[in-house]
Amino acid sequence: MLHNSKLPKSFWVDAMQTAAYITARSPASGLHGKAPYEILFKRRVDPTLFRPFRCQAYALIPKDKRQGKFYSKGRKAIMIGYTHGKQAYKLLDTKKQTVFSSWHIIFNESGKVQKDDTAPWNTDTSTDQWEGLIPENAHYPDQKTLEEDDPDPQI
């Protein structure tokens, strides 16, 4: 998700939190098609609230914070996740370089985010950027070690 969004790895926390949020609210076959969130909180999940990571967003600026009648009513941003503890989206204002949350948003899911929309973070997403993120000696599930080959006698 982070690599496809072309954001630098400094946004990996947002990408991981978004992935966890969506996974917890997605149906699981082991739970008879229910989401873990539904079982835990006994509330249905509304999948129409899911949005693509890094899609364009225009957040409403509240009336009391607008500069005047002839100024913009919206704030251009990109969606980088969901807020914890309240029903809102986590957004990145690319002009002011700030992260904020809002619920009143118009999304442009099909529109491509332009390079200048993420100018401060517009870095090369070549493989060099990802170097060191996963250690070379990391264990992968398809690799077996000696301990895994021998069954545990306690089981």
Residue frames as qw, qx, qy, qz and C-alpha x, y, z in Angstrom:
[[0.000, 0.887, 0.462, 0.000, 0.00, 0.00, 0.00],
 [0.286, -0.826, 0.102, 0.475, 2.75, 2.43, 0.91],
 [0.426, -0.203, 0.597, 0.648, 4.86, 1.54, -2.11],
 [0.260, 0.544, 0.691, 0.399, 1.90, 1.93, -4.49],
 [0.073, -0.926, -0.336, 0.158, 1.04, 5.30, -2.98],
 [0.583, 0.514, -0.044, 0.628, 4.52, 6.59, -3.83],
 [0.349, -0.892, 0.117, -0.264, 4.83, 8.21, -0.42],
 [0.308, 0.555, -0.701, 0.326, 8.17, 7.87, 1.38],
 [0.620, -0.176, -0.752, 0.142, 8.65, 5.27, 4.08],
 [0.017, 0.092, -0.485, 0.869, 8.18, 7.95, 6.76],
 [0.607, -0.084, -0.030, -0.790, 4.45, 7.29, 6.20],
 [0.434, 0.050, -0.896, -0.076, 4.73, 3.57, 6.97],
 [0.066, 0.149, 0.761, -0.628, 2.97, 4.00, 10.32],
 [0.498, 0.301, 0.102, -0.807, -0.06, 5.52, 8.60],
 [0.575, 0.244, -0.644, -0.442, -0.06, 2.78, 5.97],
 [0.287, 0.011, -0.934, 0.212, 0.15, 0.02, 8.61],
 [0.223, 0.217, 0.596, -0.740, -2.58, 1.57, 10.75],
 [0.573, 0.299, -0.172, -0.744, -4.82, 1.88, 7.69],
 [0.511, 0.170, -0.813, -0.219, -4.16, -1.74, 6.73],
 [0.109, -0.084, -0.883, 0.450, -4.97, -2.89, 10.28],
 [0.379, 0.247, 0.299, -0.840, -8.14, -0.77, 10.35],
 [0.633, 0.268, -0.389, -0.613, -9.40, -2.29, 7.10],
 [0.408, 0.132, -0.903, 0.014, -8.37, -5.84, 8.04],
 [0.063, 0.118, 0.784, -0.606, -10.24, -5.65, 11.36],
 [0.474, 0.382, 0.273, -0.745, -13.36, -4.50, 9.52],
 [0.488, 0.326, -0.629, -0.511, -13.18, -7.01, 6.65],
 [0.922, -0.120, 0.047, -0.365, -15.09, -10.31, 6.67],
 [0.062, -0.511, 0.857, -0.027, -13.07, -13.34, 7.74],
 [0.689, 0.026, -0.632, -0.353, -13.87, -16.89, 6.64],
 [0.390, -0.011, -0.826, 0.407, -12.96, -18.25, 10.10],
 [0.133, 0.197, 0.515, -0.824, -15.62, -16.01, 11.62],
 [0.319, 0.513, 0.797, 0.015, -18.38, -17.15, 9.23],
 [0.281, 0.602, 0.421, 0.617, -18.11, -14.08, 7.05],
 [0.283, -0.936, -0.208, -0.009, -18.18, -11.58, 9.91],
 [0.367, 0.688, -0.326, 0.535, -15.49, -9.03, 10.62],
 [0.533, -0.141, -0.612, 0.567, -13.52, -9.17, 13.89],
 [0.057, -0.126, 0.180, -0.974, -14.75, -5.63, 14.63],
 [0.597, -0.282, -0.358, -0.660, -18.40, -6.79, 14.31],
 [0.748, -0.260, -0.605, 0.081, -17.91, -9.63, 16.76],
 [0.439, -0.052, -0.472, 0.763, -15.97, -7.56, 19.28],
 [0.066, 0.078, 0.206, -0.973, -18.18, -4.46, 19.30],
 [0.238, 0.479, 0.836, -0.125, -21.48, -5.99, 18.09],
 [0.286, 0.740, 0.064, -0.606, -21.85, -3.28, 15.44],
 [0.776, 0.473, 0.365, 0.203, -22.07, -3.73, 11.70],
 [0.386, -0.388, 0.326, 0.771, -19.29, -2.37, 9.51],
 [0.501, 0.795, 0.207, -0.271, -20.21, 0.03, 6.71],
 [0.715, -0.037, 0.404, 0.570, -17.81, -0.81, 3.84],
 [0.356, 0.810, 0.296, 0.360, -18.86, 2.31, 1.93],
 [0.296, -0.947, 0.094, 0.082, -16.73, 4.33, 4.37],
 [0.749, -0.250, 0.359, 0.498, -13.49, 2.72, 3.11],
 [0.376, 0.907, -0.100, -0.159, -11.40, 4.95, 0.86],
 [0.861, 0.318, -0.129, 0.376, -8.19, 4.25, -1.08],
 [0.593, -0.585, 0.017, 0.552, -4.99, 5.18, 0.70],
 [0.307, -0.329, 0.273, 0.850, -3.67, 8.49, -0.71],
 [0.234, 0.616, 0.632, 0.407, -6.76, 9.40, -2.73],
 [0.069, 0.308, 0.020, 0.949, -7.56, 13.08, -3.26],
 [0.252, -0.632, -0.700, 0.215, -9.81, 14.65, -0.66],
 [0.011, 0.478, 0.050, 0.877, -11.42, 18.03, -0.15],
 [0.322, -0.417, -0.723, 0.448, -12.27, 18.70, 3.49],
 [0.112, -0.840, -0.372, -0.379, -14.90, 21.27, 4.42],
 [0.277, 0.155, -0.384, 0.867, -13.55, 24.29, 6.27],
 [0.163, -0.643, -0.695, 0.277, -16.00, 25.18, 9.07],
 [0.109, 0.865, 0.307, 0.382, -17.75, 28.57, 8.67],
 [0.428, -0.899, 0.012, 0.087, -16.13, 30.03, 11.78],
 [0.644, -0.429, 0.381, 0.506, -12.65, 29.23, 10.41],
 [0.564, 0.565, 0.402, 0.449, -13.15, 30.57, 6.89],
 [0.360, -0.162, -0.004, 0.919, -11.43, 33.83, 6.00],
 [0.271, 0.360, 0.057, -0.891, -14.47, 35.32, 4.33],
 [0.709, 0.430, 0.360, -0.427, -17.37, 34.88, 1.97],
 [0.648, 0.692, -0.234, -0.213, -15.26, 34.81, -1.18],
 [0.063, -0.582, 0.810, -0.019, -12.60, 32.39, 0.08],
 [0.494, 0.109, -0.837, -0.209, -12.46, 28.65, -0.41],
 [0.754, -0.367, 0.134, -0.528, -14.86, 26.44, 1.53],
 [0.998, -0.043, -0.030, 0.025, -12.66, 23.39, 1.13],
 [0.277, -0.760, 0.578, 0.108, -9.15, 22.30, 1.95],
 [0.808, 0.415, -0.399, -0.129, -7.29, 20.10, -0.54],
 [0.452, -0.558, 0.678, -0.157, -5.60, 17.06, 0.99],
 [0.598, 0.198, -0.747, -0.214, -4.87, 13.37, 0.54],
 [0.839, -0.411, 0.035, -0.354, -6.34, 10.58, 2.66],
 [0.336, 0.498, -0.766, 0.230, -3.71, 8.77, 4.72],
 [0.257, -0.057, -0.917, 0.300, -5.87, 6.83, 7.16],
 [0.487, -0.630, -0.484, -0.362, -8.62, 6.76, 9.74],
 [0.125, -0.588, 0.444, -0.664, -8.65, 8.44, 13.13],
 [0.434, -0.141, -0.853, 0.254, -8.70, 6.48, 16.35],
 [0.104, -0.331, -0.647, 0.679, -11.54, 7.10, 18.77],
 [0.359, 0.567, 0.247, -0.700, -13.81, 9.12, 16.49],
 [0.655, 0.457, 0.576, 0.176, -15.42, 8.64, 13.12],
 [0.199, 0.916, -0.147, -0.317, -13.23, 10.75, 10.85],
 [0.864, 0.400, 0.002, 0.306, -10.57, 10.43, 8.20],
 [0.525, -0.625, 0.193, 0.544, -6.91, 11.28, 8.71],
 [0.576, 0.778, 0.178, 0.176, -5.79, 13.70, 6.01],
 [0.592, -0.282, 0.139, 0.742, -2.54, 15.26, 4.89],
 [0.248, 0.943, 0.125, -0.186, -2.74, 18.90, 3.84],
 [0.801, 0.168, 0.175, 0.547, -0.01, 19.03, 1.22],
 [0.218, 0.816, 0.054, 0.533, 0.04, 22.82, 1.02],
 [0.365, -0.816, 0.246, -0.375, 0.55, 23.46, 4.75],
 [0.508, 0.319, -0.768, 0.223, 2.38, 20.16, 5.34],
 [0.345, -0.248, 0.616, -0.663, 0.11, 19.25, 8.24],
 [0.270, -0.201, -0.932, -0.130, -1.97, 16.24, 9.24],
 [0.380, -0.049, 0.320, -0.866, -5.56, 16.82, 10.35],
 [0.106, 0.263, 0.959, 0.005, -8.82, 14.91, 10.67],
 [0.391, 0.153, -0.031, -0.907, -12.23, 15.63, 9.23],
 [0.434, 0.274, 0.844, -0.156, -15.54, 13.91, 8.60],
 [0.478, 0.768, 0.274, -0.326, -17.04, 16.31, 6.05],
 [0.269, -0.461, 0.634, 0.560, -15.06, 15.39, 2.95],
 [0.784, 0.547, 0.013, -0.295, -15.55, 14.99, -0.77],
 [0.610, -0.351, 0.632, 0.324, -13.30, 12.27, -2.18],
 [0.607, 0.639, -0.313, -0.354, -11.96, 11.97, -5.70],
 [0.790, -0.275, 0.547, 0.040, -11.07, 8.28, -5.72],
 [0.814, 0.437, 0.313, 0.219, -10.54, 8.04, -9.46],
 [0.251, 0.947, -0.158, 0.126, -8.41, 11.17, -9.77],
 [0.819, 0.099, -0.253, 0.505, -4.68, 10.79, -9.74],
 [0.416, -0.852, -0.023, 0.318, -2.71, 12.71, -7.16],
 [0.526, 0.802, -0.144, 0.245, -0.34, 15.03, -8.96],
 [0.726, 0.080, -0.340, 0.592, 3.36, 15.14, -8.10],
 [0.088, 0.430, -0.204, 0.875, 3.05, 18.71, -6.85],
 [0.657, -0.557, -0.215, -0.461, 0.26, 17.60, -4.47],
 [0.871, -0.459, -0.062, 0.162, 2.86, 15.81, -2.38],
 [0.437, 0.798, -0.257, 0.326, 5.78, 18.12, -3.14],
 [0.292, -0.750, 0.524, -0.281, 7.45, 18.07, 0.32],
 [0.733, -0.235, 0.631, -0.096, 7.37, 14.28, 0.25],
 [0.796, 0.580, -0.060, -0.163, 7.98, 13.87, -3.47],
 [0.307, -0.637, 0.691, 0.151, 10.95, 11.56, -3.23],
 [0.492, 0.343, -0.737, -0.313, 12.25, 8.78, -5.38],
 [0.823, -0.218, 0.339, -0.400, 10.48, 5.53, -4.52],
 [0.635, 0.438, -0.634, -0.059, 13.16, 3.31, -5.98],
 [0.873, -0.231, -0.424, 0.073, 14.32, 0.23, -4.13],
 [0.422, 0.281, -0.450, 0.735, 17.03, 2.25, -2.35],
 [0.368, -0.473, 0.130, -0.790, 14.35, 3.96, -0.27],
 [0.880, -0.304, -0.121, -0.344, 13.15, 0.60, 1.08],
 [0.672, 0.286, -0.584, 0.353, 16.63, -0.65, 1.87],
 [0.155, 0.203, -0.661, 0.706, 17.05, -1.44, 5.56],
 [0.597, -0.252, 0.037, -0.761, 13.31, -1.52, 6.25],
 [0.973, -0.142, 0.000, -0.184, 13.34, -5.34, 6.37],
 [0.362, -0.670, 0.637, 0.119, 16.53, -6.90, 7.72],
 [0.489, 0.439, -0.688, -0.307, 18.35, -9.28, 5.39],
 [0.162, 0.102, -0.962, 0.197, 18.15, -12.08, 7.97],
 [0.572, -0.037, 0.232, -0.786, 14.37, -11.69, 8.41],
 [0.284, 0.052, 0.956, -0.050, 12.42, -14.93, 8.78],
 [0.499, 0.118, -0.346, -0.786, 9.88, -15.66, 6.08],
 [0.779, -0.074, 0.407, -0.472, 7.05, -18.19, 6.61],
 [0.909, 0.361, -0.146, -0.151, 8.06, -20.35, 3.64],
 [0.388, 0.555, -0.674, 0.296, 11.59, -20.81, 5.04],
 [0.866, -0.435, -0.222, -0.104, 11.99, -23.60, 7.56],
 [0.028, -0.713, 0.621, -0.324, 14.46, -23.66, 10.39],
 [0.368, 0.130, -0.907, 0.159, 15.68, -26.67, 12.32],
 [0.205, 0.063, 0.676, -0.705, 13.32, -25.90, 15.21],
 [0.632, 0.238, 0.019, -0.737, 10.30, -25.92, 12.90],
 [0.579, 0.253, -0.721, -0.284, 11.24, -29.24, 11.31],
 [0.273, -0.026, -0.904, 0.329, 11.16, -31.05, 14.66],
 [0.461, -0.621, -0.454, -0.442, 7.72, -31.36, 16.25],
 [0.191, -0.540, 0.462, -0.677, 7.43, -29.92, 19.74],
 [0.388, -0.082, -0.908, 0.133, 7.27, -32.81, 22.26],
 [0.094, 0.161, 0.588, -0.787, 5.11, -30.72, 24.64],
 [0.496, 0.121, -0.176, -0.841, 2.20, -30.47, 22.20]]
